[in-house]
């Protein structure tokens, strides 16, 4: 599993950061979403469904539960979860210093940060496979790869570090 942290815009033009631990094949799928000009977290979660509908649905559902229990003014629910489970790996929205620390903690295969407004992908730690500017991946259904492929090419304004 790999940690993905995504910085994006909200519906009211504010910045929001979401972080989750997911399967490493999501790396190419998220890059494909970026290649389509995605700027918001909501948009990336919808577009992710073209490549892995199950992952997209699960993330949207889990983030909805997170948002039901947490706000910027009251994040006691997630603070308690993080303090009792140092390996907490369900999706979070960064609301505090402890959620920020968690969002920057690599999982087994690493940590990738997608900064949508800055058009930058940072491979903080990547033990899976280096992300390419253009590549292809397999569409997934029911958690399994299908025989259908997708391809992507990041526009020139996007940078991949390192």
DRENDOMI-750184 format. One record per residue (C-alpha): residue in three letters; chain; x, y, z. Coordinates in Angstrom, 3 decimals. Layout:
  rest  kette        c1        c2        c3
   Ala      A         X         Y         Z
...
//
This chain:
  rest  kette        c1        c2        c3
   Unk      A     0.000     0.000     0.000
   Unk      A     1.064     3.565    -0.671
   Unk      A     0.054     6.897     0.884
   Unk      A    -1.391     9.472    -1.490
   Unk      A    -1.811    13.052    -0.334
   Unk      A    -3.725    15.378    -2.637
   Unk      A    -3.826    19.154    -2.348
   Unk      A    -6.718    20.635    -4.289
   Unk      A    -9.351    23.322    -4.441
   Unk      A   -12.751    23.129    -2.763
   Unk      A   -16.037    24.260    -4.267
   Unk      A   -15.510    27.694    -2.700
   Unk      A   -11.963    28.195    -4.023
   Unk      A   -10.167    27.286    -0.835
   Unk      A    -7.345    24.786    -0.569
   Unk      A    -8.042    21.380     0.938
   Unk      A    -5.717    18.435     1.524
   Unk      A    -6.918    14.832     1.536
   Unk      A    -4.721    11.848     2.331
   Unk      A    -5.337     8.124     2.024
   Unk      A    -3.524     4.817     1.866
   Unk      A    -4.344     2.909    -1.287
   Unk      A    -3.101     0.358    -3.760
   Unk      A    -0.017     1.354    -5.746
   Unk      A    -1.826     1.109    -9.097
   Unk      A    -3.658     4.295    -8.018
   Unk      A    -0.429     6.197    -8.796
   Unk      A    -0.992     5.992   -12.565
   Unk      A    -4.750     6.506   -12.216
   Unk      A    -4.242     9.701   -10.202
   Unk      A    -1.678    10.927   -12.738
   Unk      A    -4.235    10.266   -15.473
   Unk      A    -6.748    12.395   -13.533
   Unk      A    -4.157    15.198   -13.317
   Unk      A    -3.527    14.949   -17.055
   Unk      A    -7.201    15.814   -17.597
   Unk      A    -6.820    19.189   -15.879
   Unk      A    -8.320    18.242   -12.534
   Unk      A    -8.133    21.011    -9.911
   Unk      A   -10.401    19.856    -7.075
   Unk      A   -10.501    16.910    -4.707
   Unk      A   -14.132    16.204    -5.657
   Unk      A   -13.224    16.208    -9.342
   Unk      A   -10.281    13.847    -8.885
   Unk      A   -12.417    11.383    -6.924
   Unk      A   -15.033    11.359    -9.695
   Unk      A   -12.455    10.977   -12.497
   Unk      A   -10.694     8.232   -10.540
   Unk      A   -13.878     6.222   -11.085
   Unk      A   -13.058     5.891   -14.792
   Unk      A    -9.944     3.915   -13.851
   Unk      A   -10.989     2.180   -10.615
   Unk      A   -14.653     2.626    -9.716
   Unk      A   -14.374     0.627    -6.493
   Unk      A   -11.481     2.700    -5.143
   Unk      A   -13.263     5.921    -6.099
   Unk      A   -16.509     4.861    -4.410
   Unk      A   -14.756     3.649    -1.269
   Unk      A   -12.753     6.879    -0.904
   Unk      A   -15.833     9.069    -1.411
   Unk      A   -17.805     7.067     1.166
   Unk      A   -14.994     7.089     3.734
   Unk      A   -14.374    10.811     3.285
   Unk      A   -18.090    11.466     3.761
   Unk      A   -17.931     9.638     7.106
   Unk      A   -14.808    11.605     8.037
   Unk      A   -16.537    14.898     7.233
   Unk      A   -19.586    13.882     9.301
   Unk      A   -17.395    13.527    12.383
   Unk      A   -14.835    16.312    11.891
   Unk      A   -14.658    20.020    11.164
   Unk      A   -11.817    22.516    11.336
   Unk      A   -13.318    23.724    14.610
   Unk      A   -13.777    20.231    16.082
   Unk      A   -11.424    17.444    15.029
   Unk      A   -11.543    15.500    18.325
   Unk      A   -12.898    12.373    16.560
   Unk      A    -9.901    11.973    14.248
   Unk      A    -7.426    13.130    16.908
   Unk      A    -8.610    10.258    19.126
   Unk      A    -8.420     7.745    16.257
   Unk      A    -4.874     8.804    15.386
   Unk      A    -3.701     8.755    19.015
   Unk      A    -5.042     5.224    19.585
   Unk      A    -3.934     3.817    16.221
   Unk      A    -0.551     5.127    14.997
   Unk      A    -1.067     3.182    11.723
   Unk      A    -4.471     4.730    10.993
   Unk      A    -4.947     4.391     7.235
   Unk      A    -8.493     5.495     6.402
   Unk      A    -8.868     8.652     4.293
   Unk      A    -8.529    11.938     6.132
   Unk      A    -8.855    15.633     5.443
   Unk      A    -5.929    17.592     6.876
   Unk      A    -7.403    19.739     9.664
   Unk      A    -4.669    19.918    12.318
   Unk      A    -0.992    19.368    12.959
   Unk      A    -1.530    15.673    13.774
   Unk      A    -3.510    15.068    10.564
   Unk      A    -0.830    16.957     8.615
   Unk      A     1.867    14.713    10.120
   Unk      A    -0.168    11.640     9.196
   Unk      A    -0.640    12.912     5.625
   Unk      A     3.144    13.095     5.236
   Unk      A     3.898     9.680     6.719
   Unk      A     4.859     7.129     4.057
   Unk      A     3.060     3.808     3.940
   Unk      A     4.808     0.535     3.079
   Unk      A     5.484     1.498    -0.566
   Unk      A     5.919     5.214    -0.024
   Unk      A     4.295     8.633    -0.175
   Unk      A     3.265    10.622    -3.230
   Unk      A     1.946    14.198    -2.973
   Unk      A    -0.258    15.550    -5.759
   Unk      A    -0.460    19.342    -5.621
   Unk      A    -3.212    20.133    -8.115
   Unk      A    -3.053    23.976    -8.015
   Unk      A     0.755    23.979    -8.401
   Unk      A     0.702    21.235   -11.094
   Unk      A     3.319    19.280    -9.175
   Unk      A     3.640    15.623    -8.197
   Unk      A     6.215    14.932    -5.493
   Unk      A     7.463    11.377    -5.095
   Unk      A     8.552    11.838    -1.479
   Unk      A     9.264     8.134    -1.169
   Unk      A     8.397     5.651    -3.864
   Unk      A     9.378     1.980    -3.555
   Unk      A     6.826     0.881    -6.153
   Unk      A     7.696     2.360    -9.555
   Unk      A     8.730     5.824   -10.668
   Unk      A     5.912     7.802   -12.162
   Unk      A     6.364     8.624   -15.841
   Unk      A     5.093    11.772   -17.608
   Unk      A     3.168     9.528   -19.978
   Unk      A     2.213     5.930   -19.481
   Unk      A    -0.665     3.534   -19.500
   Unk      A    -2.459     1.486   -16.879
   Unk      A    -5.223    -1.037   -16.619
   Unk      A    -8.794    -0.159   -15.788
   Unk      A    -9.888    -1.999   -12.655
   Unk      A   -13.295    -3.406   -11.793
   Unk      A   -14.225    -5.326    -8.663
   Unk      A   -10.667    -4.827    -7.409
   Unk      A    -9.119    -6.649   -10.370
   Unk      A    -7.403    -5.437   -13.541
   Unk      A    -9.445    -5.757   -16.721
   Unk      A    -8.238    -6.185   -20.282
   Unk      A    -8.971    -2.500   -20.935
   Unk      A    -6.083    -0.044   -20.842
   Unk      A    -6.035     3.727   -20.413
   Unk      A    -3.192     6.049   -21.268
   Unk      A    -2.246     9.499   -20.070
   Unk      A     0.261    12.251   -20.835
   Unk      A     0.829    14.995   -18.301
   Unk      A     0.781    18.491   -19.860
   Unk      A     4.101    20.387   -19.936
   Unk      A     3.096    22.621   -17.012
   Unk      A     3.138    19.606   -14.688
   Unk      A     6.360    18.710   -12.878
   Unk      A     7.276    15.418   -11.274
   Unk      A     9.765    15.633    -8.403
   Unk      A    12.154    13.660    -8.310
//
